[in-house]
Amino acid sequence: MDWLTQPWPWYVAGPLIGLTVPLLLLIGNRRFGISSSLRHVCAALGSRLPFFRYDWRAESWNLAFVLGIVLGGFVAGVLLTNPNPVQLNPQTAGALQQMGVSADSGFLPKELFSWQAVLSPAGFLFLLLGGFLIGFGARWAAGCTSGHSITGLAALQLPSLLATLGFFAGGLVAAHFILPWALGLLR
Amino acid sequence: MALPIRDEFELQTKARTPGAVGLLAYLPYLLAGAFFGVVAIRSEIASWYRIYEMFRFESFHMYGVIGSAVATAALSLWLLRKLGVKAPDGEPLRVRPADPGRYRYLLGGVVFGLGWGLVGACPGPIYALLGSGYAGALVILLGALLGTYVYGLVQRHLPH
């Protein structure tokens, strides 16, 4: 039963993720996308902005879906924890060590995600700001990696290709230019 | 008051009384989400390390995951269409097209990518990490909700 706790190779994980698209269509003709849930939460909290004044209850399947993701994260991350750290390319590990980030602290680097890091003002702001960009950008682009880079690309929708190019461009800039600088500030 | 930007969801002008939807109707979505959450953790796409490695082009893993996910989804869509499969309510299956526009996808995409490259998690993994008990995921989620709200605030001033 090792496969329950050991990492799954891309050729298993990728097709399973891809199957989410037909699965949600077959369940209720829904378009696979995750970041909309953030908008539904704002709408459900009662924002009076026009952007949040729509019938979020009609989209509440999406909230059930993301609640399920939290559950799945609990099952795989807590009940069936993989005891080993993520196996990285030694080159990546070397680059991380140069920036002062441990390459073997488990699923996430402790320098960014340990309680100590999360509760420090700089560490908290780093994660909050990163999250802000994700939420802001996802709504501006009307979708995130699931809605555009998986669903939209599979449906051959041009806007999704543009968004995916944007995701990747932004990620490259962040990983190569902003991250080394930000990690220097965090240390 | 209409939204200046075409939107995927209809503006609600009157308060609507929700119909009595059985909680049971949500169960399939909950299970589909749990399935996705397990895959996100087991495939390590929710790991900050894997995202960083991807942006350094030092592992094929993430490219393999995304590539084979798109291929599987595209093949499934083609097959469902070919077989003429209908949704449970009898409607034809349909992947709602994205709204027209160019700037919103490119610029919004870049902003999203900046966040993705920093905290190493997109929205799906954020939820999965939350379930795995990482407090940091809660901070990212809080930031993402704030970002979503502020977008709603300044939407009409942005190019779309």
Interface residues (C-beta under 8 A of the other chain):
Chain A: P7 W8 P9 W10 Y11 V12 A13 G14 P15 L16 I17 G18 L19 T20 V21 P22 L23 L24 L25 L26 I27 G28 N29 R30 R31 F32 I34 S35 S36 S37 L38 R39 V41 C42 S47 L49 P50 F51 F52 R53 Y54 D55 R57 E59 S60 W61 N62 A64 F65 V66 L67 G68 I69 V70 L71 G72 G73 F74 V75 A76 G77 V78 N82 V86 L88 N89 Q91 T92 A95 L96 A103 F107 L108 P109 L112 F113 W115 A117 V118 F124 F126 L127 L128 L129 G130 G131 F132 L133 I134 G135 F136 G137 A138 R139 W140 A141 A142 G143 C144 T145 S146 H148 S149 I150 T151 G152 L153 A154 A155 L156 Q157 P159 S160 L162 A163 T164 L165 G166 F167 F168 A169 G170 G171 L172 V173 A174 A175 H176 I178 L179 A182
Chain B: M1 L3 D7 E8 F9 E10 L11 Q12 R16 P18 V21 Y26 L27 P28 Y29 L30 L31 A32 G33 A34 F35 F36 G37 V38 V39 A40 I41 R42 S43 E44 I45 A46 S47 W48 Y49 R50 I51 Y52 E53 M54 F55 R56 E58 S59 F60 H61 M62 Y63 G64 V65 I66 G67 S68 A69 V70 A71 T72 A73 A74 S76 L77 L80 V85 A87 P88 D89 E91 L93 R94 V95 R96 P97 A98 D99 P100 G101 R102 R104 Y105 L106 L107 G108 G109 V110 V111 F112 G113 L114 G115 W116 G117 L118 V119 G120 A121 C122 P123 G124 I126 Y127 A128 L129 L130 G131 S132 G133 Y134 A135 G136 V139 I140 L141 L142 G143 A144 L145 L146 G147 T148 Y149 V150 Y151 G152 L153 Q155 L158
